[in-house]
Amino acid sequence: RNFRLDLERFLRLKSPLEPFPNENSNRVKHDDTIDICDPLFNDLRKLLTKQGKNTARWIRDELLKSEDIFVGGRNHFIRLLD
């Protein structure tokens, strides 16, 4: 709800946005998908997890401090980074 309100304010909408659906509409299966939890991908998963933590830290400690950045539902977004 907070995200929608922030987005409405940012876009200067005159009428409220409808609630967003909570389902994942991307139901397409691809032949080249992998199961990242498979032991075969332990090294890749470790690398991606490390990079994700570094990226989250940079977003929180650098990007979000910029006056040019607007984040709807900012507190929720920051909690997701943690």
N, CA, C and O of each residue as an XYZ file, in Angstrom:
328
protein
N       0.830     -1.205      0.000
C       0.000      0.000      0.000
C       0.869      1.261      0.000
O       0.604      2.195     -0.758
N       1.900      1.294      0.843
C       2.771      2.470      0.884
C       3.456      2.711     -0.454
O       3.619      3.854     -0.881
N       3.856      1.624     -1.113
C       4.504      1.763     -2.410
C       3.552      2.426     -3.403
O       3.945      3.339     -4.129
N       2.292      1.964     -3.434
C       1.322      2.550     -4.348
C       1.105      4.034     -4.062
O       1.039      4.844     -4.987
N       0.995      4.392     -2.780
C       0.810      5.807     -2.424
C       2.008      6.639     -2.846
O       1.851      7.731     -3.392
N       3.212      6.122     -2.593
C       4.419      6.843     -3.003
C       4.468      6.997     -4.525
O       4.837      8.054     -5.038
N       4.095      5.942     -5.234
C       4.104      5.991     -6.695
C       3.066      6.992     -7.214
O       3.338      7.740     -8.152
N       1.889      7.002     -6.607
C       0.857      7.972     -6.985
C       1.361      9.407     -6.800
O       1.167     10.258     -7.668
N       2.009      9.664     -5.659
C       2.544     11.012     -5.403
C       3.643     11.359     -6.400
O       3.669     12.461     -6.947
N       4.553     10.407     -6.633
C       5.664     10.647     -7.546
C       5.167     10.955     -8.958
O       5.695     11.844     -9.625
N       4.161     10.225     -9.406
C       3.617     10.423    -10.749
C       2.566     11.526    -10.810
O       2.062     11.868    -11.880
N       2.243     12.084     -9.621
C       1.234     13.144     -9.518
C      -0.102     12.723    -10.127
O      -0.735     13.472    -10.871
N      -0.508     11.497     -9.785
C      -1.771     10.981    -10.308
C      -2.945     11.636     -9.606
O      -2.869     11.954     -8.419
N      -4.012     11.833    -10.326
C      -5.209     12.446     -9.753
C      -6.169     11.400     -9.181
O      -7.044     11.732     -8.382
N      -6.006     10.152     -9.584
C      -6.840      9.080     -9.042
C      -5.934      7.951     -8.556
O      -4.828      7.776     -9.067
N      -6.402      7.189     -7.571
C      -5.543      6.146     -6.987
C      -5.311      4.972     -7.927
O      -6.143      4.648     -8.775
N      -4.156      4.347     -7.751
C      -3.843      3.124     -8.491
C      -4.615      1.958     -7.897
O      -4.855      1.909     -6.690
N      -4.996      1.032     -8.743
C      -5.624     -0.200     -8.270
C      -4.548     -1.059     -7.595
O      -3.374     -0.958     -7.950
N      -4.926     -1.894     -6.639
C      -3.940     -2.797     -6.015
C      -3.266     -3.670     -7.062
O      -3.895     -4.099     -8.029
N      -1.985     -3.925     -6.858
C      -1.237     -4.788     -7.756
C      -1.529     -6.246     -7.417
O      -1.710     -6.577     -6.245
N      -1.578     -7.121     -8.416
C      -1.784     -8.546     -8.114
C      -0.577     -9.110     -7.374
O       0.542     -8.623     -7.536
N      -0.803    -10.120     -6.576
C       0.271    -10.729     -5.790
C       0.831    -11.994     -6.413
O       1.599    -12.709     -5.769
N       0.473    -12.275     -7.618
C       0.930    -13.515     -8.232
C       2.035    -13.257     -9.237
O       2.138    -12.165     -9.795
N       2.844    -14.247     -9.459
C       3.891    -14.180    -10.463
C       3.265    -14.574    -11.793
O       2.873    -15.725    -11.981
N       3.172    -13.632    -12.707
C       2.522    -13.911    -13.990
C       3.470    -14.524    -15.013
O       3.043    -14.874    -16.113
N       4.734    -14.659    -14.674
C       5.711    -15.241    -15.591
C       5.711    -16.757    -15.405
O       6.485    -17.283    -14.605
N       4.884    -17.432    -16.110
C       4.758    -18.887    -15.978
C       5.429    -19.635    -17.130
O       5.205    -20.831    -17.316
N       6.246    -18.928    -17.893
C       6.919    -19.536    -19.032
C       8.076    -20.397    -18.542
O       8.879    -19.952    -17.722
N       8.163    -21.600    -19.030
C       9.273    -22.506    -18.707
C      10.281    -22.454    -19.851
O       9.905    -22.444    -21.023
N      11.544    -22.422    -19.505
C      12.611    -22.391    -20.499
C      13.468    -23.638    -20.344
O      13.708    -24.108    -19.231
N      13.923    -24.164    -21.467
C      14.755    -25.368    -21.434
C      16.095    -25.124    -20.769
O      16.702    -26.066    -20.259
N      16.576    -23.888    -20.759
C      17.905    -23.599    -20.244
C      17.887    -23.100    -18.799
O      18.858    -22.482    -18.363
N      16.815    -23.348    -18.044
C      16.778    -22.936    -16.644
C      17.588    -23.907    -15.793
O      17.784    -25.065    -16.161
N      18.053    -23.411    -14.648
C      18.818    -24.249    -13.734
C      18.170    -24.192    -12.356
O      17.426    -23.261    -12.047
N      18.456    -25.182    -11.542
C      18.051    -25.162    -10.139
C      19.268    -24.687     -9.355
O      20.197    -25.461     -9.125
N      19.271    -23.427     -8.944
C      20.429    -22.815     -8.293
C      20.773    -23.522     -6.980
O      21.887    -23.380     -6.475
N      19.819    -24.285     -6.424
C      20.069    -25.017     -5.173
C      20.767    -26.357     -5.416
O      21.193    -27.011     -4.464
N      20.885    -26.765     -6.656
C      21.567    -28.014     -6.997
C      23.035    -27.898     -6.573
O      23.669    -26.878     -6.841
N      23.583    -28.927     -5.914
C      24.995    -28.874     -5.493
C      25.967    -28.549     -6.630
O      27.049    -28.015     -6.385
N      25.593    -28.864     -7.854
C      26.427    -28.551     -9.010
C      26.716    -27.051     -9.100
O      27.743    -26.647     -9.647
N      25.810    -26.226     -8.562
C      25.939    -24.775     -8.677
C      26.366    -24.115     -7.364
O      26.137    -22.920     -7.179
N      26.981    -24.870     -6.452
C      27.409    -24.307     -5.161
C      28.332    -23.104     -5.335
O      28.141    -22.079     -4.680
N      29.324    -23.219     -6.206
C      30.273    -22.117     -6.400
C      29.582    -20.885     -6.980
O      29.840    -19.761     -6.548
N      28.706    -21.100     -7.958
C      27.976    -19.990     -8.553
C      27.066    -19.330     -7.514
O      27.010    -18.103     -7.426
N      26.358    -20.142     -6.732
C      25.466    -19.603     -5.700
C      26.244    -18.780     -4.677
O      25.783    -17.722     -4.250
N      27.416    -19.261     -4.286
C      28.260    -18.538     -3.338
C      28.686    -17.186     -3.920
O      28.652    -16.168     -3.228
N      29.085    -17.183     -5.186
C      29.488    -15.946     -5.855
C      28.317    -14.960     -5.949
O      28.474    -13.774     -5.659
N      27.156    -15.455     -6.352
C      25.986    -14.585     -6.492
C      25.523    -14.035     -5.151
O      25.109    -12.879     -5.065
N      25.588    -14.848     -4.110
C      25.194    -14.400     -2.774
C      26.126    -13.303     -2.281
O      25.671    -12.299     -1.733
N      27.432    -13.492     -2.473
C      28.409    -12.487     -2.067
C      28.178    -11.181     -2.826
O      28.196    -10.099     -2.238
N      27.961    -11.293     -4.141
C      27.736    -10.087     -4.951
C      26.440     -9.405     -4.537
O      26.377     -8.177     -4.487
N      25.418    -10.180     -4.242
C      24.148     -9.610     -3.800
C      24.298     -8.821     -2.510
O      23.719     -7.744     -2.369
N      25.069     -9.347     -1.570
C      25.302     -8.638     -0.303
C      26.062     -7.340     -0.549
O      25.746     -6.311      0.049
N      27.061     -7.383     -1.425
C      27.817     -6.164     -1.751
C      26.927     -5.133     -2.436
O      27.016     -3.941     -2.143
N      26.075     -5.586     -3.340
C      25.173     -4.678     -4.043
C      24.171     -4.061     -3.080
O      23.917     -2.858     -3.144
N      23.597     -4.865     -2.188
C      22.639     -4.352     -1.196
C      23.296     -3.291     -0.316
O      22.688     -2.261     -0.024
N      24.532     -3.539      0.106
C      25.262     -2.580      0.936
C      25.465     -1.270      0.180
O      25.268     -0.193      0.742
N      25.863     -1.355     -1.105
C      26.089     -0.164     -1.911
C      24.781      0.614     -2.112
O      24.771      1.841     -2.012
N      23.698     -0.083     -2.392
C      22.402      0.583     -2.564
C      22.033      1.335     -1.291
O      21.660      2.507     -1.340
N      22.139      0.655     -0.150
C      21.753      1.246      1.133
C      22.671      2.392      1.536
O      22.197      3.446      1.962
N      23.982      2.195      1.406
C      24.955      3.155      1.940
C      25.346      4.267      0.962
O      25.872      5.297      1.383
N      25.099      4.073     -0.327
C      25.505      5.077     -1.320
C      24.320      5.586     -2.144
O      23.986      6.770     -2.096
N      23.697      4.697     -2.890
C      22.663      5.102     -3.842
C      21.490      5.809     -3.177
O      21.045      6.852     -3.657
N      20.986      5.257     -2.079
C      19.804      5.829     -1.440
C      20.062      7.189     -0.796
O      19.116      7.890     -0.436
N      21.311      7.564     -0.650
C      21.644      8.874     -0.083
C      21.574      9.988     -1.124
O      21.630     11.168     -0.778
N      21.451      9.617     -2.393
C      21.376     10.607     -3.463
C      20.017     11.301     -3.445
O      18.986     10.659     -3.242
N      20.022     12.594     -3.655
C      18.778     13.355     -3.725
C      18.015     13.071     -5.018
O      16.839     13.414     -5.135
N      18.683     12.446     -5.986
C      18.057     12.145     -7.270
C      17.304     10.815     -7.274
O      16.660     10.469     -8.264
N      17.381     10.077     -6.178
C      16.772      8.744     -6.103
C      15.478      8.808     -5.309
O      15.450      9.321     -4.190
N      14.406      8.283     -5.894
C      13.112      8.182     -5.216
C      12.760      6.715     -5.114
O      12.741      6.008     -6.122
N      12.481      6.247     -3.910
C      12.114      4.853     -3.697
C      10.748      4.819     -3.031
O      10.573      5.330     -1.926
N       9.790      4.218     -3.705
C       8.467      4.044     -3.108
C       8.528      2.977     -2.034
O       9.150      1.933     -2.232
N       7.890      3.225     -0.898
C       7.953      2.269      0.194
C       9.382      2.106      0.694
O       9.851      0.989      0.913
N      10.061      3.217      0.870
C      11.492      3.244      1.193
C      11.860      2.367      2.391
O      12.812      1.590      2.312
N      11.124      2.478      3.497
C      11.464      1.688      4.685
C      11.343      0.192      4.419
O      12.180     -0.593      4.864
N      10.310     -0.195      3.698
C      10.142     -1.604      3.344
C      11.284     -2.059      2.433
O      11.826     -3.150      2.607
N      11.639     -1.226      1.475
C      12.731     -1.546      0.565
C      14.044     -1.755      1.331
O      14.782     -2.702      1.060
N      14.325     -0.874      2.277
C      15.550     -0.996      3.065
C      15.521     -2.274      3.902
O      16.542     -2.949      4.036
N      14.363     -2.611      4.463
C      14.257     -3.883      5.215
C      14.524     -5.078      4.301
O      15.134     -6.058      4.730
N      14.076     -5.007      3.051
C      14.341     -6.098      2.119
C      15.831     -6.235      1.812
O      16.321     -7.341      1.583
N      16.544     -5.123      1.809
C      17.983     -5.170      1.564
C      18.726     -5.865      2.702
O      19.756     -6.506      2.491
N      18.185     -5.725      3.910
C      18.827     -6.343      5.057
C      18.482     -7.811      5.100
O      18.927     -8.523      6.000
